[in-house]
Amino acid sequence: MILIYAPSAKPCEPPPGLALLAGSLRRHGMQCSVWDANLDAVTTEIHRDRGSQNDTWTLRGRRHREGHLALMRSWSGYSNLDRYKRAAQDLNRLLEINSRKGSLFAGLANLSGNDLLPVRSDHLLAASENPERIPFHDFLGEGLVERVERLKPSIVGFSLCFMSQALCTFAMIGMVRRLFPRVRIVLGGGLVTSWKRGPGWRNPFEGLVDDLVDGPGESFLLELRDCRPRTNPPDVADYDDMPWDRYLSPGRILPYAASSGCYWNRCAFCPERAEGNPYRPIGTERVLHDLEHHVQRLRPVLIHLLDNAISPSLLAALCRNPLQVPWYGFVRVTRELCEPDYCRALKRSGCVMLKLGIESGSQGVLDGEGKGIDVRTAESALKCLKEAGISTYVYLLFGTVSETEADARKTLDFAVRSSPFIDHLNLALFNLPLSSGLSGDLGTYRHYEGDLSLYAAFKHPRGWDRALVRRFLDREVKRHPAIAEILKREPPFFTSNHAPLFSNGMKAFIGCG
């Protein structure tokens, strides 16, 4: 069995879903091979010189290519943000030029263009029928043929997590179907789960994909081999196939999910809630065991906790059992974060950055959207985390159903007041999940002409429409001096994945090392 992670996604850490699948299959005595085709395609394409561009920017990128790659893979690259930005922007420029096929081109974090759209099933089918139209076609085809002919798998599985991966994934599926018609093709991952759990789902890929998997794929793949899954001891992710030294990070960044779903699960229009994804925690003892196992075996420089919100019980367990390795992840704003002793304990546990979905500075909006957050608590938490030496990555959301322009201005005021305590900001426009139970009451229509779009546009009940929100963001929020100063600190392309590497807490760990 070959498990594949296709372009285009951030090439800074290995795909955790495939590592967990590999661990489960191997524990049950099955042979499998994992291919991070995203990483291989991105790094290979950066080294190719295609196109006729000879402008100063492109020539500079080619001249400093090896140095830029070395910089992204060493700690020296994260000691100076301006130098990091130049390296990342030059590498992204080379990737865009070298990967271009028609209007389609890949970057370090996305795939762009309008020749084919990943939100349209007919366009994905077109990618499968004409894979030469898709970026990375030559490299992906060569790698795919070599692996299938050498390993002779009966199953090829694809993990499709992001919309940016869809066109390349289906191009590779088309290659397998045409060149190796007897191979069974299995397609899973977070995006496939969202598709299948959306309203009115009808499979447009019959005859091309043999199996579309909803949710975790371990049990499904085991059952294909008539193997009963064992639950004791639990499976542990296997990262043996990952080319650790080639990721664009200064060491091994270990992604780990301690739960699926969200323990809060009350936010209006949250995709997890809209899709009916239940909260399933692994359990704190198991998490601590897994992390200790990975730390001893892999020696990561950073742990990325992938949970939608790390549970209070796990945070408390980490405080009692420090990891001795820096970590970061998403948490909800709670009263505990306003307690200096608690924040200092988090710091001692290894926490270098917390991502906080505060969303709004208006209490009315927070209440209307079911966030369960108090604005004053959020302000106090940001101050306390700053004093403890923990960086913060704050998410603000504009244009929700409950928001008015006056509410949006309260959010701007909140961000300005809290700016001394915010290290990074994500400013986003609200997207309404198609599967939301309330979407039928809002006069919705699709953002795109695509049957696979996950979100709908809607007529705002308070007149705070998307164009007005975007204008407010561009002309007032992003141009405010306090906000602009925070946005300057954003690592381009890699954003929150690389942000903790610039934190003072991370520098302290490096110094101690």
N, C-alpha and C positions, 0 to 999 in steps of 0.2 A: 504494500500500500504506500502510495506517495501522497503526502499532505503539502499543499502549496499555498503560500501567501503572496498574492500578486501585487504589482504596483497599482496605484501610487499612494504611498503613505509615508509618514516621517521615518526615516531610516536611522533612528537613534537608539532603539531597544528592540529585542526580539518579540515576535507575536506570542502572547501568553496562551491564547486558545490552542494553538497547534502544539505548544510544549505540553499542555495538560493532556491533549489527545494522545500525544506520543507516550507520555508516562502511563496512561491507562492501558493503551494497546500493548505496550511492552511488558507491563506487569502481568497481563493475561497471556503472555507467551506469543504475541503476534509481532511479526516483523513490519517495520514501517520506516520511511525516510521522510524527513522534514526539509522543505526547501523554502527559504526566505527569498523568493524571487524578487521581491521588492528591493531589498538591500542590494542584491547582485545586479539587478538591472540599473538601478540608480548609479551605483559606483562605477559600473562598466561604461555607461553612457557618458558620464562626466569625462571619461578619458578619450572619447572619440571626438574627432574634429570634423564636424559636418557643417554644411551650409557655407555661404559665401560671406558671412559677416566678418568684416575686418575693422570694426570700429574700435576705439580706444578701450572701452569697457571689456569687450570680448577678448581682445589681444592681451589685456592685463590678466584676465581670468586664466587664459591658457598658459601664460608665462608663470603664474604663481600657483597653478593647480595643485601640484604635489605639496607645496608648502601649506596651502589652505587646508588640504585634507589632513595633513599632519597636525596642523593647529587645532582643528575640530576634534582630534583624537588625543589631545594632550591637555593637561591642566593649564599650561601657559595660554591656551586659547581662551580661557575663561577668566583671566586676570585683567583683561582690558576689553570692555564691551565694544568700543569703536573698531578695534582690530578684528574681533569676532564678527561684527556686522559686515565688514568688508569681505571677509572670507566666505561667509554664508551667502552674501549677495552675488559674489563672483561665481561660486559653485552653482548657485541656482540659475544664473544667466547661462552658463555652459550647458546645464541640463536642459533648459528650455530650447536652446538653439539646436542641440544635438538630437533631441528626441522628437522634434516637430514633424508631424505628418499632416499636411493640409493645415487646417486651423487648430488641430489638436497638438498640445505640447504638455510635457510634464515638468513639474518643479519639485522642490524638496519636500513639499507637503501636500501637493494636489495635482490634478490633471485638469487642464482647461481647454476651452475651445467650443465651437458650436457645430462642427461637422456632424458629430454624433453626440447625443445627450444620454447620460446614464439613467435619467428618470423616465426614459421611454423604452418599453420592452422591445418594440420593433427595431430600435437603434442598437440594443444589445444583441439582438439576433443578427443584425447586419454586421456587427463586430465579429460575431462567431463565424459568419459566412465569408467575411473578407478581413481576416486578421491583419493583413498587410497595411490596412488603413490606420492601425492603432500604434501609438508610440511604443518603443521597445520591441516591436514585432520580431526583428531579426534575432536579437539576443534571446528572447523568450522562446522562440521556436527552436533554436539550437539547443538550449538547455533542456527543454522539454523532451525533445527527441532523444538526446543523449541519455537522460535519466530513465525514460520508459524502456528504451532498448537495452540498457544495462541492467535495470532492476526487474523488468518484466512484471509489473504490478497487475493485479486483477482489478484494483480500485485506485482511482485518482480522486482525491478530495481537495476541494478548494474552500478556503476560509475567506468569506467576503464580509468585512466589517464596516467599510466606509464606502459611500457613494463614489469617492474618487478612485476606488479600485475596480468598479464594476466593468468598465470597458475593457481593461486589460484582462480581467478574470474571464469574461466571455470570449475574448479573442483566444485565450489559451484553451478554453473549453472547446471552441470550434476546431482548434488544431488537434486536440485529442480525439474528438469525434471523427474527424476526417482521416487521420493517419492511423489511429488505433481503435477501430470501431468496436472491438470486443471488450474494451476496457470499460468498466462501470464508472460513471461520473457521479460524484456526490458533492452537493453544494450546500454549505452551511455558513454560520457566522451571524453576527448581530444584525446586519442589514437584511439578510434573508429572513430572520425571525421577525423583524419589523414588517417586511412585506407580507408574510403569511398571516400575521395577526392584524393586519389592516382590514378595514371594512370592504366587503365585496371582493375579497381576494379570489382570483382565478388564475391558475398556473399557465403563463404564456410560454413556458419553456419545455413543454412535453415533447418528447422525441429528441431533444437536445441534452437535457439533464435527466439522469435516471432518478435521482433522489434529491429532494429539497428538504433540508433538516431544520426543524423549528426548535430553537433552544440548544442546550448542551448536546454535543454529538457523540459522547463516549458510548452511551448505551446503544445508540443506533448502529454505530460501526461494529460494536461487539456482537450485536444480534445478527448482523449480516454474516458473521462467521459462526453463527450458532453457538456463541459463547455467552454464558450467563455472567453478568457483571458481579464482581465481588465488592462488598462494601467495607470489609474489615481485613486488614488495615486500609485506610483510604488511599486513593491514588495521589501521587505526588508528581508534579510537572517534571518533565525530562527535557533539559536544555542542551543535551549533548550534541545535537546537530547544528547548533547556532554558531555562526562565525563571529564570535564575540569581538575579535580584534578589528573587525571591519566596520562596525557601527560608528556613526558620527557622534561619538561621545567620548569623554576622557577616561573611560573605564567601563566596567560592566554595570549597566543599569538593569536591575531585576524587576520586572513587572509582576505583581501578585494581587489577586482578587480574594479578599476574605469573605465576600458575599456576592450575591446577585440580587437585583432588585434594589429597593430602597426601604430602610426601616421606617422612615417617616411616611412616605407614600400618600401624602395628602395634598400636595401642591396641585392646583388646578392646571390642566393642560400638560402635565409632566408626561413625556413619552412612556416612561415605565408604568405609570398608572393607566394611561390611555390604552396601552397594549396588554394590560392585565398581567404584568410580570410580577409574580409573588416575591416577597423578600425571603431569601434563603441564605442565612449565615452559615459559615463552615463550623464555627465554634472556636472560642479563644484558645483552648489548649491545642487544638489541631493547627491553628494559625501559627502559634508560637513554635510548635514542633517543625512545621514546614519551613518557616523563615530561618530557624536555626540550621536546619538541614541545608538549605540553599546557601546561607552565609558561609558555612564551613566548607561546602563543596565548590562554590563558584567564586567566593571572595568578591562580591559586588562592591562598588564604590557608593551606590545609592539604591534604595528600594523605593519603587513607585507603587503605592497602594492604590488599586484601581477602583475601589468601591465607589458607588454613587455618593455614599456618605458613610465614613468610618463610624461604626457604632460606639456609643459611650463605653460599653463594656470592654471593647477591644482597646480603646484609648487608655482606659484604666489599667488594663493588663499590660500594655506596653510601658506605662509609667512604672509598674512594679517589676517589669522584666526588660530593662533597656536592651536594645538590639546590638549596640556597639557598632552599628552601621547607620549612617544618616538615612532618613526616610521622609517622604512627603505624600500628601493625598488630600482628598476632599473631606470636609467635615461640615456639619451644620453649626450655626451659631447657637451656643447654649450658655447658660449662666456660668457653667464651670470655666469657660474661657475668660470670664471676668475676674477670676481668682488668681492672684499672682503666684501663689504656691503651686497651683495646678499647672499653669503655663510653664513655670520653671521645671516642673516634673516632666512635662512633655518635651521640653528642650533637652533634659538629661536623657530621655528615652531615645534620642537621636533625631527628633523632629527638626527639620531645617526650614520647611515651608508648609503652610496650610492653604488650600484653596477653599474659598468661602463664597457660596452662592447667595449673597445678600440680596441681589436683584433690584431692590428699590429703597429709596430713602423716605418714602411716604408710608406711614403706618396704615393708612387706608388701603393702599394697594397691597401691602403685605398681608393684611387681613383678608382682603377680597380674593387673593390668589391662594389662600390657605398655606402660606409659608411658615406660620408658627414662629415668626421672628419679631423681636421688639427692636425698634430702631436704636433706642438708647443702649440696649444690651449690645447691639452690634458695634456701636461706637466705643463702648467700654472694652469690648473684647479686642478690637483692633489695637487700642492703646496698650492693653495688657500683653498681648502677643509681641508687640514691638519692644516693650520693656524687657521681655524675657529673651529676646534675640531670635524670635521666629519670624521669618518672612511671610508676607501674606500676598495671595493672588486673588483679587476680589472680582467677582462677576456681577455686572449690573445689566439689567434687562429693560429695554424701553419698548413701549407700544403694546403692553399687555391689555387685556380686555378691561381691567379695572382702572387703568391709568388715564389721566387727563394731562393736558399740557402743564397745568399747575402742579400735578404730582411729579411729572418729569423734572420740573424745576426744583422740587424738593430733593429729588435724587441727586441732581447736580450740586445743590447746596451741601448735601450729606457728603458727597465725594470730596468737595473742596475742604469742608471742615476736617474730614478724616485723612486728607492727603498726606500729612506728616507721618501717618502710621500705615499707609498702603504702599507696598513695594511694586505691585503690578496690577493692572486693570484690564479686564475684558469687557468691552462695551458692545452689546449685541442688540439687534432688533428681534422682537418676539416673532416666533413662528408657531402657528396653531397646528398641532398634530391632527391629521385627517381622522384619526381614530378617536378623537376627543368626543365625549358624549354630548358636549355643548355646542359642537361645531354646527349642528343643524339649525341652531337658533340664531346664528350670526350672519346669515346670508353669505356663505362661503363660496369660494371659487378657487380653482387651482392656480398656484404660482406659475406653473409651467404647463405646456401641452404634453403632459407625461402621465401615463397610467401608474408609474412606480414612484411618483413623488410622495413623500411622507407627510408633507405639510400643505395647508390650504391658506390662501389669502382670505380676508374677511372684511366686511364693512364694519368699521369700528363703531360701537354703539354710542360713543361720546364724541365722535368726529375727529378723533386723534389718529388719523389715517397714516399709513406707512410712509408716504411721501413727506408728510409733515414731520414725522419722527426722524426720518433720515436727515432732513434739513436741519433740524434742531441739533442732532448729534454732530453733524459736520461743521455747522457754523458757530455753535455755542459751546457744546460740551468739549469737543476735542481741541478747540482753540483756547479754552480757558488756561491761563498760565500754569495753574496748579495741576490740572489734568494733563496738559501737554508734557509737563516735566515727568510725570509718571509714565506716560506712553513712550517716552524716549528710551526707557529702560527695557522695553520689550525685546527679547531675542527674536529676530525675524525668522519666520517659517516654523521654527521649533517651539516657539511661545512657551507654554507652561511646562513642556517636557524638559527644556533646558534652563528655565528660570531658577530652579533651586541651585543649579551649579554656580550661579553668580552670588548666592546669598552669603552673608557673613558667617552664618552657621556652618555652611559647607566649607568655607575657608578655614574655620576653626578645626574641623575634622581633618582637613588636609595637613594643617600645621601640626596637629597631634600625631598624624601618621608619619 
